[in-house]
Amino acid sequence: MRNCGVILGFMVLFLAAYSINPQEKGTIVLNNKSDYLLSDIKVKYTNSKRVDVLGDLPAHTSCTYKIHYTNSEDSITVYYMDHEQRKKSLTAVGYAAKYDRQRYVLNIG
């Protein structure tokens, strides 16, 4: 009976270590390095035509976006408005595929 408790303890530690991963693959981390609010942030997929609206990102903050993979490769662009209300865009992921999940970091500002 004691062995079952030890095995269960190791399983819990393994699952906790596996599930808490700050370097999670299949995500885009958006870092607003500027002193200004970035507004109207959208994530657009080129091939699948998917558009996800993220909203605003305050100055000196970050957010993590989970990539929605399809059965084909895709590229992902982030669109936003800067503090002077100019529309900007950055390629976040040039090539995204289910079989090649990565963690992408996009620094803005």
N, C-alpha and C positions, 0 to 999 in steps of 0.2 A: 504494500500500500504506500509505503514511503517513496518508492521509486516512481510511482505515478505522480506524486506531488512534485518531485524533482523534474520529471519530464514535462509536466504541465507548466512549471515555472519557466523552463527554458523556452517552451513554445510561446508563452506570453512575452518574454523578452525579445524573442526573434520577431514576432509580429509587430511589437511596438517599435523596434528599431527599423523595420522595413517600412512601416506606414508613416513614420515621421522623417521625411526626407526633404531638407531645404533645397536640394538640387533636383527637384522633381522634373522628370522628362516630360515632353509634350506640353510645355508651357512657354509663354512669352512674359517676361518681366519688363514692365514699363516703368522706367525711372524718370521722374520729372526733376532734372537737375537745375532747372531755372528758378528764378525768384518770382515767377508768375504762375497763375492758374492756367492750365491747358484745358480747353473746353471742347465739347462736341467730339469726343474721341470715338472713332469707329474702326473696327477691324474688318477688312474686306478680303475675301478669298477670290482669287482671279478665276479659276476654272469652275468652281461650284457656285459662284455668284452669291455666296452667303455673306451677309453683313450683320455684325453684332455691334450694337451701340453700348459703349462703356460709360459715357457721360463725361464728367470732369475729373481732373487730377490736380489737386492742390500743389503748390510749390514745395519742392524738396520732399516729395512722397513717392511711393511706389505702389503698383498693383500687379497682381499676377493673373494672367488670362490663360485659361485652359484651351488648347487647340482642339478643334473639332475635325478629326480626320475623316476622309471619305475613302472609297476604294481606289481612287486615283490620286496621283500627285497633284499638289497645288502650291501656289505661292500666296503669301499673305502680306498685305500692305496696311499700315496704320495711318489713318487720316485724323487730323486735329486742327483746332483753331488756336493760334498763339494769342498773346495778350494784346496784340494790335489788330486782332480779328482777321488775320491772314490765314488762309487755308494752306496747311502744310501736309506733306506725306512722306513716309519713310518705309522702305521695304524692311519688314520685320523678319520674314522668312522667304528666302528665294526658292526653296524646294522643301516642301513638307510632305512626308509620306508615313503611313502607319508603321512600316517596317524600319523606319529610321528616325525614331522619336528623339528629339533633342530638347534642351533647355536654351532658349534664346533670351538675351538681355538687350534691351533697346534703351539707350540713354538719350533723353531729349533735353535740349537746353544747354 
